[in-house]
Amino acid sequence: MNSSTRHVPVMLQRCLDLLAPALAEPGAVVVDCTLGLGGHSEALLSTFPAARLIALDRDPSALKLAGERLAPYGDRATLVHAVYDELPEVLDRLGTPRVQGVLFDLGVSSMQLDEADRGFAYAQDAPLDMRMDQSTGISAADVLNTYAPGELVRILRSYGEEKQAKRIVEAVVRERAKEPFTNSARLVELIRDALPQAAKRTGGNPAKRTFQALRIEVNGELASVERAVPAAVQALAVGGRIAVLAYHSLEDRLVKQVFAAGAANTAPPGLPVVPERYQPRLKLLTRGAELPTEEEIAENRRAAPARLRGAERIRENVEDTA
């Protein structure tokens, strides 16, 4: 299956609508910080023929497939092997200090979920890898087999919001002493056995939260989001726009905090006139987080947990103009 048939971009039209006012002018640059299989990127290039695209991904396989998909657009598309929190360095290297649009589609890509040997999906047996870039870093098996019990409990609670973290970790520690974990099916079975009946009756596959937590830990996802979204806001020219798709509450909360801080008046109370340095730098484009329509979820079940937020840069930082 090629990249255009295997991947349905989430909330595509809404993302395009949010970014559109910033991308109509010739010379506009838009950054797709999470290229994946290139669905959003292709739509950006075809919808805004005057715009130039910079696209980042940490996964070499995704870059190869998306590169083939975007080849017809020639030098309008620049693809870069990088994690999205490396955005400032990438823009500096390309001599593009300010951009007009930024898009994030956070979380795991369709390709990574669909390719069994990547170990992201709990529905099929596979090596417990979960690295988005398989050329570097520790795997999910390494985390399960080597982390201290207390650290594993913290990860499952913090990143998976797993109420039964202690019970699952006790079972993991007991089992890894007999034989290290290598494959996903054994972990899924262990989780099923460890959970009380009541916990298995709600929330879909009982392994879902543990797999999410391991994936976030392996790829440093929340730390990357924490660095990347403020950096992207900083890279926007005045009038530039950012759209962020998040898929779980932890990511969405980080995005909400960055946007809310940028849209806030930071002046001390009681000032008769608010100086420029205290004025908001962002205007929010969405009321809270927008959700996919029921029709979209029916067509693409992976859209179900999506939360979309958008913002526009309305003024420079005072230090940027000093």
N, C-alpha and C positions, 0 to 999 in steps of 0.2 A: 504494500500500500504506500502511495507517495504522500508527501507532506500535505498536499492540498485536500486529499480525500480523507485522511485519517484525523484531521483536526478541525473542530468547529470552534471558532473564536467566541469567547463569552462576552455578552452584552456589546457586541461589535458596533452596532449602529449608534448606541448611546455614547460610547467612547468617542466615535468620530464626531458626533454632534457637539460634545463638550469641548473637543480640541479645535473644531472647525474655525471659529473666529480668529484664532492665532495663526492658522496655517495657510491662509488664502494668498498672502503676499509672496511675490517671487523672492527667492533666497531664504525662505523660512526653513529652519532646521527642527526636525522632530526626533526625539530619542525614544526608541523602544528598548526599555531597560531589561526586558525579559522576552527575548526574541522567540524562544521555543521553536515551533515549526513554521513560524512566519505568517500566521493568519492575520493578526492585527497589522503587522508591518506591510504586508501586501495590500491590504485595504487602505492604509495610510498613503502609500505611494500612488495607488490608482485613483483615490478620491481627491488628492491634493497634488496635481501634476506640477505645480511650481515648487513643491517642497523637496527638501533633501532629507534622507533618513540616516541616522546612526543607530545601529542595533547591537545590543550586548547580550551575550549568553556565556555561561560558564561551561556548558556541555558541548564538547567538540562534535558529537554526533548531530545535535540540533543545528549547529552552525553549518554543517555540511549539507543537510537536507534543506534548511531554509535558504542557503546560498543558491542551491539549484532552483528553488521556487522563485527567488527574487532576481535571478540572472537577467531576465528581460528588461529590468530597470537600469541595468548598466551601472554607471558611476554615481547615480542618484542614491544608491544604497551602499553604506560602509558598514561591514560586519566586523565585530571585535570580540575576541575571546577574553571575557572579563566578567567578574562578579559585579552586580549592579552597584555595590558600594564603592567600586573603583571609578565611578562616573567622573569625579573631578579630574583624576589623572588621565582618563581617556579623552575628555574634552580638551585638556591642556595639550596633550600629545597631538591632537588633530587641529590645534589652533582655532578652537571654537569655544570661546569663553562663555558665550550666552546663546541660549536656544529659545525657540518659540513654543515648543511643546514637549512634554514628557509623558510617557505611558508606562505604567507598571501593571503586569498581570502576575501577581505573586503566587507562590506555592509551586506544586509539582506540575510538570507539563504532561500533556496527553501522551507524548512519546514515551516518557519515563514510566508512566503508569502502564502503558500497553506492552512494553517490552519486558517479558517475564524475567529475564536474567538481570534486570536492574534491581529487583527486590523491593520495589516500592509498594506493590499491591499485595494485600493480605488474602486475596481470593485465589491465588495460585502459588504453588510451591516454587521457591527460587532462592538463590544465594542471598543472604541478608547483607546487602551492600548499601543501597540507598544514597550513594554519593551522586550528586548531580554532575560532578566532574570526576570521572573514575580514574583520572591520572594522579590524583592527589588526595591526601587526608585519610581519616580513619573511617572504617565501615560501621554499619549498624551492629554487625557481629562483634567487632572490637569493643563497642560501647557496652553491649550486653555481657561480654565475657570478662571485661577488665575493670569497669567502673565499680567503685565502692557502693554497697547497698544504699546508703543514705543519699548518695548522688543520683542513683537511679530513681529512687523515690521522688526526689526533687524534680527531675526531668519529666517524669510521667505526670506529676501533679501540675507543674508549671506549664509545660508545653502541650500536654495532652488533656489537661483538666480531668484527669482520671481519678475518681474518688476511691477506687480500689487499688491505688498504686502500691501500698505497703504489702497487700496480699499477693499481688502479681510479682513484686520484686522478691519476696520471700521464696516463691516458687522458682523464679529464675536462678536465684543464688543456690538453691538446693540442687537444681538440675545441672547447672553449669559445673558444679563440683564433680558430677559424674562424667559429663562429656560437654565440651564447649559447644555453643550454638553456632551453626553454619547456615541453616536454611529456615525459611519463613514458616513452613507448615508446622514444624515442631513448636515454634513460638506461639502460633495461633492456637494450637491444641492446648498448650500449657495455659494460655489466658482463659480459654473456655473452661478448663478444669478448675482454675483458681477462683473464678468469680462465683458469687452466690447466685442462685436462680433468679432472684428479683433483678439483679443487675444485667442479666442476659436478655431480659424481656423488652428492654427499651433501647433506642439509640442505634439501631442497625447492628452491624458486625461488632462483637465485643472487642475485637482486636484493633478496631479503627483508631481509637485514641492513643494506644501504645505505639502503633506504627507512625502516627503523626508526630508524636513526641520524639521518637528516635530519629525521624527524618529531619526535624528541626534542629536537633542536637548535632547530627552528623554534618549538616550543611551550614551551621551557624546562621540560620535564616533570620531569627528575630534580631540578632545583633546587626546583621547586614541591613535589614529594613530600618532599624534605628538610626544607622548612619546614612543610608542611601536617600531616604525621603527628604530630610533637611538639605542634603547636598543638591538634590534635584531642584528643590524650591530656590536655593541659592543660585543655581545655574540659569533660571528663567529670566529672560529679558522682561522689562515692564510690558504688560499686555500678553505675556506668555501664559500658557495654561498647562496644568498637570492633572492627569486622571489616574487613579489607583484602584485596581481590583484586588480585594483581599478575600480570603476564603475561610478564615477562622477569626474568632473574636480577638485573639492576641495581636495578630497583624493589624486588624481593623482599628483596634484601640490605639496602637502606635501612630497610625496615619491620622486618626481623628485628633490626637494630641498635637501633632506637628501643625496641622491645618488650623486648629483652634488657636494655638499660640500665635501663628502668623496673622490671623484675622483679628487679634485682640488689640485694643487700645491699652498701651502699657503705662500711660501717664499716671503719676501719683494723683490721688483724689484732690479735688478742690482747685486745680489750675484753671484760671479764667480762659486761657488759650492753650491748646494742646500743641507743643512743639512738634516739628516734623519727625524727630527721632522716635517719638512715642506713637506715631500714627500706625495703623495696621498696614502690613506689607501684602496681605492676601485678601481676596474677596472669595468667600465660599460660593461654589456653583451648584452644590447639591444640598438639599435640606436633610441633614443626617446622612445616612448611607442609603443609596438607591439599591433596590433589589431587582433581580431578573423577573420578567413576566412569567405567568403560568405557562404561556405558549412556548416560551424559550426553554423552560425547564422540561416540558414535555418532549421537545426536540433534542435537548442536550442535557442529560441528567447531571453532568458535571458542573453545570451553571448554578445548580440549586443553592449551594452555600455562598455564592458570590455577593460581595458588598462593594459598591462603587462610590467613590468620593472624588470630587473635582474642586479645583481652586484656580484662581487667576492672580498673577503677580500684578499689583496695582502701584507699587512704588519701590524704588531702590532702598537698600539700607543706607543710612546716613554715611556710614564708614565707606561704602562703595563709591560715594560721590565726593568724598573729602579729598 
